[in-house]
Amino acid sequence: MCGIIAHVGTDRALGPLVTGLEKLEYRGYDSAGVAVKNGNGLDVWKCSGQVSELKDTIDTVESSATLGIGHTRWSTHGPPSDENAHPHTDESDRVAVVHNGIIENYESIKQILLSEGYEFTSDTDTEVIPNLIAYYLDRGNEPLAAFKHTVADLEGSYAIAVVVDGNDSIFAARQGSPLVLGVEQDGYYLASDVPAFLDYTDTVVYLEDGDTVEVRTDGVDIVDENDEHVQREVQQVDWQPDETGKGQYDHFMLKEIHTQPTSLQKTIEGRIDADEHVTDLDVDLDLTDIDTVHLVGCGTSYHAALFGSSILNRCDVSARAIRASEYDVNTGTPPENTLFVAVTQSGETADTLQALRQASDVGASTLAVTNVVQSTAAREADEPLYIRAGPEIGVAATKTFSSQAVMLTMLSQHIARVNETASRVNNVGQLLSDLRALPSAVDRILKSSDAGDLAQEHLDKNAYFFIGRGLGCSVAKEGALKFKEITYEHAEGFASGELKHGPLALVTERTPVFAVCADDCEKTVTNAKEAQTRGAPIVAVSPPSHKIVDTADAHLSVPDMHPVCSNLLANVQLQLLSYYCATELDRAIDKPRNLAKSVTVE
Ligand code: AGP
């Protein structure tokens, strides 16, 4: 969703600001803009549409400004338009603001400002911020004081960056929306996430909720929620700048599918003891005497949660996967001794954070299975469990699903071991050694997959159905989500046994059915046959020796490994299938319409 970049340094600021906007594009947006402070005022460029369109206007500009702010906007208050794009300024163009989040009390602030004669030109909540700063400036406050008074008046969630005409600082604040400071020799960056400035520096300071910051070329002053001046830890991120580029690939999604052998290796590294076949997760949280586990996430992360809950249940640990947006209505108060596991790639998904807070409030132990170090979920949970998949730029989650599922598999074995549950997942020795072999198995799939050819045969159908049972059901649901997300074709994932309870009415010769049979699933074979009898072409996603292959019209092959691994490999085949279908249909694969990488509104 919205992304912020700000820079103060000794060189021209426009270049890093525009690069930052390009790096933020993956979050999803519909308009973009920048503002810089020149010797004689503020210059603002903004438009609805792509960063490339903004860039066309800015490229002609000779600006020597060394300080500025930029923004990619995903519309909430008001449609995408030039007027609603950020930065927003006050009516006299003294103050420019970029904002991520929602100002809940903007209407009451706006009424007061209107009655004082301030004028508004956009539909946004954000526009109250520059006008409120102007209001305080007009009453004799210095810029820093005007900014602080304004922040004190705001309710809601926000990350804000501000430039004020005639002042050499960037002012910023964080409350409930991410904001990270990048530190380099001659300057600083502020951004919604690290990739925005990773080309320039990997030295970062993660700001805390309640922090207000003044950033100048020669230093930073951070004040916390108690109005105390504080030093925050300076850290190095271990993401490399080339991880945020497409490299040799046409799309980030394809790159991320192809880097799964490496990302999975990193997820597993040091967490499985080869000799004793035990997992070592280094979780500083007592996981004994857990009565139930709630695995909570949205979209792909929810499917990883479903996958994890199946494994936990197989280990005799009671577990439920719950959609984060349904957590409050569908769960009630979590029972005593509940372990709440937030599954979230970004660590910033509003629905998931809301559920995490709800569980924390009633005393549940909480873990965050996340990819982003120091993300809100990582910080708010009792303990983070980092999946270490590296930056994921494609809106469609691929490598992070695989890493989340592997992380949850290892967590399930850890919980089963410390609780000495009677039965751990079948054949745990094989599971752990197959997990170690998973990266090279993914590599083999990537080199041998027939998904590209199959995609050619299955374009232009009415709908696409994905079925599976147990672990295969989570893979089927994820396969369908991926397919609809990037092809814009209708796709649904079902528990295979459910097909005959309704969806079968939709089945025709123009609705291919992809049957995930990476497990011992006789019943899925029967369900696939029921669809085939009604004319549907059946594509088996299974080991070559599985009996469904005899029934199926086509086959995507996966190695015969432990079911956990074979199912994850089936998912890789389905990722490739979606990718190749979307390529043939010429879709915006990395930035599908209407979607954002990280959904920070409920
Ligand atoms: C998956 O391809 C989607 N981009 C989406 O469903 C995503 O998984 C969901 O929004 C949750 O995001 P999170 O993992 O960052 O919390």
Residues whose N, C-alpha, C, O or C-beta is under 5 A from the ligand:
A	BS01	AGP	C298 G299 T300 S301 V343 T344 Q345 S346 G347 T349 V395 A396 A397 A596 K597 V599
